Amino acid sequence: MREWARREVGTVAVVLAIVSSAFATPQSLPQTILPGVGSTSWWIRNDIGTNGGPFGGVCNVSPAFGFDEATSASGAGDAYDGAWSVWINGNPFVAPGGLVDLTGTTLLAGPVAMSGLNVWVQYFFSTTHQAARILVILQNPSPVAANVTVQVPINFGSDWNTTVGHTSSGDTTVTTADRWVVTSDGGPGDAVNTTVFYGPGSPALVPTSYTQTVFHCVSRDGIGATFNVSVPGSSARALLFFAGLGDIAGTGNSIAVAIANATLFDSVTSLANSTDLLSGVTVGTSQSALVLNWEGLSVQLPQQVRTAAAPLVSNPLLVLFCALMLAGFGCLQLRRARAGAPMC
């Protein structure tokens, strides 16, 4: 093959790669995320709803975006019987069309118009720890402040055997003073759960209440948090949560080690320096959406998730694509002329 031909093949390959990336189609739910930490897996669905709200009724495969199940690095499973769905004023967040953007181990759904707000839900699954990050972004397009109730239920797979091993305040009694709680079935046979609802210091917002009785799915044992959120006009705010499995920082499934490693969530510095759980989150307040339940964190407002019928491609990408195609064609003609090859 002549040198100009080899180069043109390379040019075309680059252009095709850019086009493929720009026009990537969204992914359909359900999705199973395997982040590469032992046997850790996370199962995400769009049908973990109930017939009685976040803390009542029975799971009935109705629309709601959330975790269906998870398995720890050791292979211990049954972490959840439905968890980390987000309810705004009593209504569940549902991924539009059952579609999400999947980039690496990050799932993004939304926006969905709910109670006057544009709502996104993002799940990030660590590739270094048995842990996930749950991010809820609330954007207010109105100039008037919006006040909503946000509820987040977690039904533990440990069912009737659910036991509180430790809380951030140092005991086994769950109150709103507790930022995180470690639970298990006592053996543990199932995956140990660490649930983190807010950060250290004096965040702008903490839960108004917790409940350890949620919707019925095998049992009603779990934990749920309620937040009263105010989003100023023409602004955005966010809530940030974490879910840990097993040892969190190791690959085992020990209650004692989970309790010891839960202290990672006692410091933003530790999270930023020792984990990838703040990947994509800004330490500081420079981004458009301030995180209410953690001090000194902010996030960017996401783009709308693509739909199958209308891929999200910005005008600059289209211009770049056309320019590359024209440049490639021009180079091809010039090189052919110099090589004595016939012109098209």
Secondary structure, 3 states (H helix, E strand, C coil): CCHHHHHHHHHHHHHHHHHHHHCCCCEECCEEECCCCCCCEEEEECECCECCCCCCCEECCCCECEEEEEECCCCCCCCEEEECCCEECCEECCCHHHEEEEECCEEEEEEEEECCEEEEEEEEECCCCCEEEEEEEEECCCCCCEEEEEEEEEEECCHHHCEEEEECCCCCCCCCCCCEEEEECCCCCCCCEEEECCCCCCCCCCCCEEEEECCECCCCEEEEEEEEEEECCCCEEEEEEEEEECCCCCCCCCHHHHHHHHHHHHCHHHHHHHCCCCCCCEECCCCCEEECCCCCEEECCCCCCCCCCCCCCCHHHHHHHHHHHHHHHHHHHHHHHHHCCCCC
